[in-house]
Amino acid sequence: MMGKCSCGNNCYTSFENLSQKIEKLQECEKCEDIQIKKFSPLKDVIDFNELNSEYKKCECGKRPLDIVMSHILKIMIEEEIVGEKASLRRNSPVPLSEFYYSSLNPQFINKKTLILLHPDFTPQVSERLLKEVPEVKGVMKGSPRETVGQLNRASEIKHFELLGGCDMQTNVMRTLLSEKIIINKHQSRHHIEVAPTTESKLVKLHNYLKNNEIKQGIAIDAMCGSGAIGTYLLKYGFEKVIFNDIYPEAIDNLKETLEVNGISEGYEIHNEAFEDLKCDKVDLCVIDPFPGDDAEEIIKKAEEISDNVLII
């Protein structure tokens, strides 16, 4: 699994290259923090004639996030997918870092480290962004409000459309166990969730386990996605974790998560609707539903198979 990404670069994160990737997040002492007025029309606050790939670049090669996003929005204005009076706050695409480490949100951007999402991106805009903005790594068409993956038995599988570049993205979570969890994923094919959000879920899980006398026997990660919760349970000391998700590509990604985190035993993997999963009584069932999803039937099933149900 590990090695070269499908784009030909070393996009995957492992414990072998983790320190190097964390170090690259840090700005140098000469990086200058530049803030652009977010609600003002971009054309009123920055000279488009000066706004190119070298504009405000530090000698270390990084540029401030606001400058990079201004460069991106300039191209969107020129390509007429947003209006002439577009502003950073109202009209920018969603910028996702290719690498999130805990709560660190990079403010100085390296070459080929931003993955962009916008519902009105076109192949032509994607081509320009990848060619003219050195920090852009991948361009996706879609809305952050869309549910990527498979919500339930009645729903179709949905992806963002990758228009160009690479969408491999990594989230690294620090935990209260003094161990880190690494998740690599192709962002166009998986629900958007960055490291700080996942970390908060793991803290909630940790506190629940500490505050309740739960046997560290068998646990179910009922809607496991990429597997952060179940991986944490194994690292916490559970004898066995049953991973389950209805979405086939989540299961593929889960297997990569287990490998990169050095887990080779103590688990089962199932690819089906949780309501249909056949299993005996377990010591803990953790449910992490999609935002806005009706999880009533799932919760009912969880309460049938476990006296300890945690909804995150």
Phi and psi in degrees as a GROMACS rama.xvg file:
@    title "Ramachandran Plot"
@    xaxis  label "Phi"
@    yaxis  label "Psi"
@TYPE xy
-74.9716  164.32  MET-2
125.021  -143.957  GLY-3
-70.2098  139.738  LYS-4
-73.0031  164.775  CYS-5
-62.3753  -19.5993  SER-6
-81.7362  -7.79565  CYS-7
97.2333  -5.18427  GLY-8
-105.501  173.083  ASN-9
-89.7567  69.5591  ASN-10
-82.5493  -26.3865  CYS-11
-68.1614  141.62  TYR-12
-105.865  135.426  THR-13
-132.689  175.768  SER-14
-68.7934  -17.7627  PHE-15
-72.974  -36.1185  GLU-16
-110.576  8.89667  ASN-17
-61.6341  -47.2624  LEU-18
-59.3393  -40.0834  SER-19
-63.7911  -40.6009  GLN-20
-70.4754  -37.5817  LYS-21
-63.4441  -41.6207  ILE-22
-60.9369  -35.5792  GLU-23
-68.8024  -17.688  LYS-24
-71.3729  -25.5394  LEU-25
-75.4471  137.071  GLN-26
-77.6223  158.721  GLU-27
-87.1559  171.699  CYS-28
-68.5533  -13.6778  GLU-29
-99.342  -4.48804  LYS-30
-63.0553  129.499  CYS-31
-105.501  121.326  GLU-32
-75.6236  116.37  ASP-33
-119.504  123.73  ILE-34
-107.563  131.553  GLN-35
-103.242  140.121  ILE-36
-59.7918  118.033  LYS-37
-74.9455  -32.1518  LYS-38
-96.2934  -7.8055  PHE-39
-83.6948  147.178  SER-40
-54.6708  132.184  PRO-41
-57.4605  -37.0531  LEU-42
-63.4441  -21.7212  LYS-43
-85.3387  -13.7615  ASP-44
-119.37  -4.90444  VAL-45
-150.653  143.189  ILE-46
-83.4543  112.252  ASP-47
-61.9606  -27.6652  PHE-48
-68.1264  -27.0488  ASN-49
-90.5092  -16.6814  GLU-50
-82.4908  88.8841  LEU-51
-129.488  -168.55  ASN-52
-67.3202  -17.6715  SER-53
-98.5922  -9.16726  GLU-54
-62.4747  120.689  TYR-55
61.5378  23.769  LYS-56
-78.3531  132.555  LYS-57
-74.6315  161.245  CYS-58
-65.9574  -17.6114  GLU-59
-79.9645  -8.69828  CYS-60
102.88  -9.31399  GLY-61
-91.322  156.698  LYS-62
-127.416  151.061  ARG-63
-61.3171  146.119  PRO-64
-56.4224  -42.5417  LEU-65
-61.7096  -35.0268  ASP-66
-69.7582  -43.2187  ILE-67
-62.2666  -45.4053  VAL-68
-67.1226  -32.0451  MET-69
-65.4666  -41.8236  SER-70
-61.484  -42.3502  HIS-71
-64.2239  -46.5088  ILE-72
-66.4056  -33.9436  LEU-73
-56.518  -46.0992  LYS-74
-65.8177  -38.7539  ILE-75
-63.9253  -37.2222  MET-76
-66.5819  -46.2953  ILE-77
-63.4248  -31.7191  GLU-78
-87.7983  1.22286  GLU-79
62.4157  32.4693  GLU-80
-95.0403  -9.52195  ILE-81
-133.898  163.74  VAL-82
-76.3137  169.74  GLY-83
-62.052  -28.2882  GLU-84
-97.816  22.3701  LYS-85
-60.1939  143  ALA-86
-122.076  160.674  SER-87
-60.0145  -42.3122  LEU-88
-69.307  -40.5265  ARG-89
-90.8959  -25.0542  ARG-90
-125.822  -2.34809  ASN-91
-69.491  152.365  SER-92
-71.6869  166.458  PRO-93
-74.9033  120.835  VAL-94
-96.5401  122.067  PRO-95
-113.335  127.74  LEU-96
-69.8709  146.275  SER-97
-71.4285  -14.4343  GLU-98
-146.245  114.696  PHE-99
-111.241  129.214  TYR-100
-116.898  108.101  TYR-101
53.5105  -131.732  SER-102
-90.2901  3.15087  SER-103
-71.3028  122.37  LEU-104
-114.731  105.42  ASN-105
-55.6373  129.077  PRO-106
-107.65  -10.4448  GLN-107
-123.404  122.982  PHE-108
-106.395  128.831  ILE-109
-83.6547  168.709  ASN-110
-62.324  136.987  LYS-111
54.3008  50.4748  LYS-112
-129.959  1.3626  THR-113
-111.607  132.814  LEU-114
-110.897  125.367  ILE-115
-107.322  146.734  LEU-116
-135.408  128.664  LEU-117
-156.846  141.098  HIS-118
-69.7886  -19.065  PRO-119
-109.659  11.182  ASP-120
-61.229  147.15  PHE-121
-125.386  164.307  THR-122
-56.3966  -36.8123  PRO-123
-66.1805  -43.628  GLN-124
-64.3248  -42.5015  VAL-125
-58.0657  -44.5121  SER-126
-61.3599  -43.3567  GLU-127
-65.5509  -43.9781  ARG-128
-60.8509  -44.5553  LEU-129
-69.0499  -29.9933  LEU-130
-83.2643  -37.8289  LYS-131
-102.645  -22.3833  GLU-132
-111.301  102.499  VAL-133
-62.3691  -22.7817  PRO-134
-77.7296  -15.6129  GLU-135
-78.0687  127.602  VAL-136
-102.802  -40.1144  LYS-137
-149.123  152.967  GLY-138
-129.564  123.055  VAL-139
-120.787  143.522  MET-140
-101.585  126.758  LYS-141
158.068  174.355  GLY-142
-111.304  139.925  SER-143
-64.7619  -15.0342  PRO-144
-80.145  -13.4085  ARG-145
-75.4575  146.898  GLU-146
-90.6344  113.75  THR-147
-92.9375  136.217  VAL-148
110.554  -141.933  GLY-149
-132.878  119.874  GLN-150
-74.8507  -48.4951  LEU-151
-160.091  -172.007  ASN-152
-62.1089  -30.5454  ARG-153
-88.5248  -7.65912  ALA-154
-99.4348  153.29  SER-155
-85.813  158.135  GLU-156
-75.1237  133.031  ILE-157
-125.899  143.749  LYS-158
-129.097  156.212  HIS-159
-73.6618  153.861  PHE-160
-91.2612  118.921  GLU-161
-82.6533  108.38  LEU-162
-82.7662  -27.7225  LEU-163
-176.089  158.697  GLY-164
78.6682  -154.127  GLY-165
-123.899  139.454  CYS-166
-111.64  15.5734  ASP-167
-68.5152  124.878  MET-168
-133.59  145.493  GLN-169
-123.076  137.322  THR-170
-122.442  129.947  ASN-171
-118.917  120.035  VAL-172
-103.777  128.291  MET-173
-81.1326  147.364  ARG-174
-129.07  166.428  THR-175
-74.9291  -2.02973  LEU-176
-91.4713  3.66801  LEU-177
62.3564  27.4777  SER-178
-124.687  152.535  GLU-179
-102.97  152.39  LYS-180
-120.793  129.462  ILE-181
-108.782  133.133  ILE-182
-130.606  121.344  ILE-183
-104.382  139.254  ASN-184
-155.667  152.822  LYS-185
-82.9208  110.072  HIS-186
-64.2324  -27.0445  GLN-187
-68.4827  -14.9853  SER-188
-114.687  5.60457  ARG-189
-139.721  151.663  HIS-190
-54.8258  136.524  HIS-191
-74.1392  118.877  ILE-192
-152.598  118.015  GLU-193
-97.9345  167.881  VAL-194
-51.4801  -45.7381  ALA-195
-58.9863  -37.485  PRO-196
-66.2504  -46.0184  THR-197
-64.2502  -40.5656  THR-198
-57.9015  -41.966  GLU-199
-64.2283  -34.5055  SER-200
-67.4713  -39.5147  LYS-201
-68.2488  -33.7157  LEU-202
-65.6227  -43.3835  VAL-203
-61.0672  -42.9284  LYS-204
-62.4957  -46.0221  LEU-205
-59.6989  -46.253  HIS-206
-65.7274  -37.2079  ASN-207
-61.6531  -44.3271  TYR-208
-66.7221  -38.5958  LEU-209
-69.9066  -33.7017  LYS-210
-90.724  -4.72699  ASN-211
-129.192  141.695  ASN-212
-84.2083  85.1021  GLU-213
-108.42  127.583  ILE-214
-62.0549  132.161  LYS-215
-86.2924  61.2907  GLN-216
-100.621  -99.5686  GLY-217
-110.221  131.536  ILE-218
-126.215  154.254  ALA-219
-117.768  127.494  ILE-220
-96.4825  93.5959  ASP-221
-70.1589  -34.7868  ALA-222
-129.741  72.7729  MET-223
-74.0238  -22.5528  CYS-224
54.4733  -128.491  GLY-225
-78.7656  -8.45789  SER-226
100.165  16.078  GLY-227
-62.6942  -43.4029  ALA-228
-66.3955  -49.5443  ILE-229
-63.8718  -36.2492  GLY-230
-61.9301  -41.1772  THR-231
-63.5346  -41.3306  TYR-232
-61.2977  -39.7993  LEU-233
-66.0599  -41.5575  LEU-234
-68.5739  -27.693  LYS-235
-70.2669  -28.2132  TYR-236
127.23  7.45674  GLY-237
-66.3918  141.322  PHE-238
-67.3692  -33.8155  GLU-239
-153.996  141.083  LYS-240
-124.221  131.212  VAL-241
-98.7679  113.263  ILE-242
-91.1816  136.408  PHE-243
-144.544  139.061  ASN-244
-156.312  143.429  ASP-245
-75.5744  -20.8732  ILE-246
-89.8194  115.84  TYR-247
-57.8095  -38.0623  PRO-248
-72.6834  -24.2939  GLU-249
-65.9052  -38.3766  ALA-250
-65.378  -42.0649  ILE-251
-60.3259  -42.9223  ASP-252
-68.3748  -36.8684  ASN-253
-56.888  -43.7183  LEU-254
-61.7551  -37.2583  LYS-255
-67.3797  -39.5582  GLU-256
-60.7758  -45.0638  THR-257
-62.0895  -40.9641  LEU-258
-65.476  -48.9196  GLU-259
-67.4591  -25.3281  VAL-260
-94.2856  10.105  ASN-261
72.7423  27.5787  GLY-262
-103.99  120.402  ILE-263
-123.476  -3.53469  SER-264
-154.54  169.915  GLU-265
88.1049  22.4734  GLY-266
-148.614  159.376  TYR-267
-123.616  153.204  GLU-268
-126.436  130.104  ILE-269
-128.597  142.585  HIS-270
-120.979  82.6183  ASN-271
-160.879  169.234  GLU-272
-62.7193  135.623  ALA-273
-59.3589  -33.5712  PHE-274
-60.797  -26.1184  GLU-275
-94.8845  -5.26866  ASP-276
-68.6562  128.508  LEU-277
-98.5179  117.906  LYS-278
-157.284  158.837  CYS-279
-81.1112  -179.503  ASP-280
-58.1884  138.619  LYS-281
-126.018  167.42  VAL-282
-82.1436  -24.4022  ASP-283
-155.728  139.279  LEU-284
-128.049  123.705  CYS-285
-110.452  129.906  VAL-286
-119.091  125.192  ILE-287
-123.965  80.4757  ASP-288
-75.216  160.855  PRO-289
-63.42  147.088  PHE-290
-57.4849  130.313  PRO-291
82.8589  -3.37639  GLY-292
-77.8883  142.64  ASP-293
-80.6353  104.631  ASP-294
-101.596  17.0967  ALA-295
-57.5428  -47.6828  GLU-296
-66.2376  -36.356  GLU-297
-66.7901  -43.1707  ILE-298
-64.1208  -40.8024  ILE-299
-59.0534  -44.7028  LYS-300
-63.4335  -42.4451  LYS-301
-60.0722  -41.9132  ALA-302
-69.9355  -20.3522  GLU-303
-76.0913  -29.438  GLU-304
-106.856  -5.89299  ILE-305
-150.626  143.285  SER-306
-82.8082  -10.9285  ASP-307
-121.62  104.217  ASN-308
-120.397  123.446  VAL-309
-115.139  122.591  LEU-310
-103.63  119.219  ILE-311
